[in-house]
Amino acid sequence: MRIKDLLSYLGKRAAGSILVLVGVALIIFFISHMLNPDPAQLWAGPKARGSTLEAFRALYHLNQPLQVQLYYFFSGYLSGNFGVDPQTGRSIASEIAFYLPNTLELVITSLIIIVILGVGLGYLAGMRFSKRSDSAIRIFYLFTWSTPTFLGAIVAILVFASYFPIFPSGGMYSQSITPPSTITGIFVLDSLVQGNLAALASGIWHLILPATTLALLEFGLIARIMRSSVLDVRWSTHVKAARARGLSEGEVRSRHILRNALIDTNTMVAMMFGWLLSGTVVIEQVFAWPGIGQFGYQAITSVNYPVLIAVVLVFTIGVIVANFIADVAYSFLDPRITLGESA
């Protein structure tokens, strides 16, 4: 792939991404205003005085026409100012900086488990086509994949935190633990860097159940694509030619079947990162995980649209970046593909 093609593609995707972000922001802005055009009472509290309500309306321009509110909204975002959370009084940017690393910790851990399970079981199912192990693996990933997220999370807590109290039922770490100083914002990583072994052990122990639950509910797509790719490659001409050249079965499987089957799977893993980032709301709510999904859920229930718009834009950026990485990775892995063109 030439640098010129890459730069041209980056420019096109950047322009398209800006339009998507503007469109998403407009949709959320208008929907939130239609649901509750004057949320000052909710933000200020049921016992707030009239002067307090008026102060809230003036601060967030709720007493201005909708087009004026829209102008202040976009001018603030273009200057890098996400505004102030009307319920906490803190900067929305600082709140996102606190919650987002927690979600990234959960998502990255889940994605690692998904890759291990999806690629491993998908490859095994493809190589054991039409045998009992193939059927068992397909039944397993179809069952977990079709399970509603809230149901799977509740069952996981009942089994592994209640009936068999192996893991904690929620939270990021034990309250008796002194948390590490914030460096990256990712609890486990900060604990490791600072050598806080007690916090590290507690963070991992609290992370295992929600991350594994999320992974088990989502790995089915990777397993299915991996199995299908193995079946496509397994009986292809170049694999037959490799065997005809006298290569060992191990070399054929690793260099020709597995490597080629991973092309589609790798791009799907990149896309799944964006899906997981925006799809952790239920898991974070059930497991009391203080991530951006739970932050967004609280914004929805309280009609806190300044926070809601910022959270949705973060999710949108995550999906856009993940899709872009998937496209670029696919073009590098398969030289027949040119960026911006179909196969």
Buried (B, 14 or more C-beta within 10 A) or exposed (E): EEEEBBEEBEEEBEEEBEEBBEEBBBEBBEEBBEEEEEBBBBBBEEEBEEEBBBBBBEBBBBBBEEEEBBEEBBEEBEEEEBBBBBBEEEBBBEBBEBBBBBBBBBBBBBBEBBBEBBBBBBBBBBBBEEEEEBEEBBEBBEEBBEBEBEEBBBEBBEEBBEEEEEBBBBBBBBEEBEBBEEEEBBBBBBBBBEEBEBBBBBBBBBBBBBBBBBBBBBBBBBBBBBBBBBBBBBEBEEBEEBEEEEBEEEEBBEBBBBEBBBBBBBBBBBBBBBBBBBBBBBBBBBBBBBBBBBBBBBBBEBBBBBBBBBBBBBBBBBBBBBBBBBBBBBBEBBEEBBBEEEE
